[in-house]
Amino acid sequence: MSGLLLANIRNPWLLLGLWLIGGVIALCGALVHGELGVVLPQAGGEYLSFNISCFFQINSLY
């Protein structure tokens, strides 16, 4: 996929910048999930954290 994107962009530094931005976003998501696991040690995973953070039951959506 990167080869097709590089063929359209024609600037390798821009492609590396896009990869870097995507990596930072993925790292932020991983850190948030890690913090939620520390703050909410109960069983339930994302279901529990969504219910607590959204202040309503999302069992019909999830």
C-alpha positions as CSV (number, residue, x, y, z in Angstrom):
1,M,0.0,0.0,0.0
2,S,2.9,2.4,0.7
3,G,4.2,1.9,-2.8
4,L,0.9,3.0,-4.3
5,L,0.8,6.0,-2.0
6,L,4.4,6.9,-2.8
7,A,3.7,6.7,-6.5
8,N,1.0,9.3,-6.2
9,I,2.9,11.6,-3.7
10,R,6.4,11.3,-5.2
11,N,7.9,12.7,-2.1
12,P,9.4,10.1,0.3
13,W,9.7,12.6,3.2
14,L,6.0,13.3,3.1
15,L,5.3,9.5,3.2
16,L,7.6,9.1,6.2
17,G,5.9,12.0,7.9
18,L,2.5,10.4,7.3
19,W,3.8,7.1,8.8
20,L,5.2,9.1,11.8
21,I,1.8,10.8,12.4
22,G,0.0,7.5,12.2
23,G,2.5,6.0,14.7
24,V,2.0,8.8,17.2
25,I,-1.8,8.4,16.9
26,A,-1.5,4.6,17.5
27,L,0.9,5.2,20.4
28,C,-1.6,7.6,22.0
29,G,-4.4,5.0,21.7
30,A,-2.2,2.3,23.2
31,L,-1.3,4.6,26.2
32,V,-5.0,5.4,26.7
33,H,-5.9,1.8,26.8
34,G,-3.1,1.1,29.2
35,E,-4.2,3.9,31.6
36,L,-7.8,2.6,31.5
37,G,-6.6,-0.8,32.4
38,V,-4.8,0.6,35.4
39,V,-7.6,2.9,36.5
40,L,-10.3,0.3,36.0
41,P,-8.9,-3.1,37.1
42,Q,-12.3,-4.9,37.0
43,A,-13.1,-7.4,34.3
44,G,-15.0,-6.0,31.3
45,G,-12.4,-4.3,29.2
46,E,-13.6,-1.7,26.7
47,Y,-17.3,-2.4,27.6
48,L,-16.6,-1.2,31.2
49,S,-14.6,1.8,30.2
50,F,-17.2,2.9,27.7
51,N,-20.0,2.6,30.2
52,I,-18.2,4.6,32.8
53,S,-16.9,7.3,30.5
54,C,-20.0,7.9,28.4
55,F,-22.4,7.9,31.5
56,F,-24.9,5.6,29.9
57,Q,-25.3,2.0,29.1
58,I,-24.1,1.1,25.7
59,N,-24.9,-2.6,25.9
60,S,-27.3,-2.2,23.0
61,L,-24.5,-0.7,20.8
62,Y,-21.6,-2.9,21.8
